[in-house]
Amino acid sequence: MEPQSKEHSLPRPRVKATLVLGSETYTVNVKEGILSEQLVSMKEESMSILKDFIIKHNVPNDVPDEPLEGSSGDEDDLLEKPPVKTKRRK
């Protein structure tokens, strides 16, 4: 049996992630557990980083990706009700 070197006996991170959010960079390194446990830990830590970033920068949750169609001042026209036609009996 061969003696293990320090390199093999220390747990090394198998899961690493770098999050670049604007001008800020965050690194997630998970060293403990089997690979699936490391992935779960990385997800939890990443979600925590994202939550803190959103709270810190007060980024609203509902930001449309593209401008809505017809939002160029036609809102008043949409609020008006069309005339109601009544049926006449013969």
LUMGUTOR-178728 format. One line per field, with one value per residue (C-alpha): residue number from 0; x, y, z. Coordinates in steps of 0.001 Angstrom, whole numbers, plus 500000, padded with zeros to 6 digits. Layout:
N
rose: NUM;... .
c1: X;... .
c2: Y;... .
c3: Z;... .
This chain:
90
rose: 0;1;2;3;4;5;6;7;8;9;10;11;12;13;14;15;16;17;18;19;20;21;22;23;24;25;26;27;28;29;30;31;32;33;34;35;36;37;38;39;40;41;42;43;44;45;46;47;48;49;50;51;52;53;54;55;56;57;58;59;60;61;62;63;64;65;66;67;68;69;70;71;72;73;74;75;76;77;78;79;80;81;82;83;84;85;86;87;88;89 .
c1: 500000;501421;501199;498968;500466;498900;497475;495279;494223;492849;489397;489618;486698;485124;482466;483487;481425;482120;479212;479810;476985;477632;481009;480979;482464;481581;483258;481622;483896;482445;484912;482923;480750;480203;479635;475833;476079;478572;476175;473326;475561;476705;473088;472123;475135;474557;470900;471919;474415;471765;469212;471685;472659;469024;468305;471515;470871;467080;466498;462741;461420;459155;461180;459939;462615;461069;458751;455092;453311;451035;452528;453260;450468;447566;446657;443862;442247;442253;440500;437541;434657;433361;429744;427237;424754;421265;418947;415573;412544;410171 .
c2: 500000;503366;506350;509123;512521;515630;516475;513362;513441;516998;517437;519667;521603;519911;522561;526145;529021;532665;535089;538436;540808;544199;545336;542889;539381;536558;533155;530015;527103;524014;521561;519166;516202;514161;515847;515987;517558;520095;521025;521526;523689;525719;526348;527498;529796;531209;531913;533678;535827;536723;537576;539831;541504;542221;543610;545677;547244;547419;545830;545504;541987;542745;544546;543958;542896;544908;547912;546988;547515;550533;552143;555394;557395;555333;554381;556985;555431;552011;553300;554690;552281;551699;552777;550102;549174;548403;546060;547408;545183;545237 .
c3: 500000;498989;501323;500009;499487;500986;497588;497542;501190;501221;499774;496758;495404;492444;492057;491387;490054;489389;489279;487598;488463;486942;488226;491145;491026;493410;493632;494988;495975;497605;499143;501310;500410;497315;493982;494245;497724;496384;493592;496057;498279;495273;494236;497730;498022;494526;495269;498487;496558;493964;496661;498472;495193;494304;497774;497795;494412;494814;491420;490828;490270;487299;484665;481121;478657;475842;475858;475716;472418;472308;475414;473604;475201;473921;477476;477600;474535;476176;479276;477316;476935;473425;472822;473730;471023;472157;470330;469304;469307;466370 .
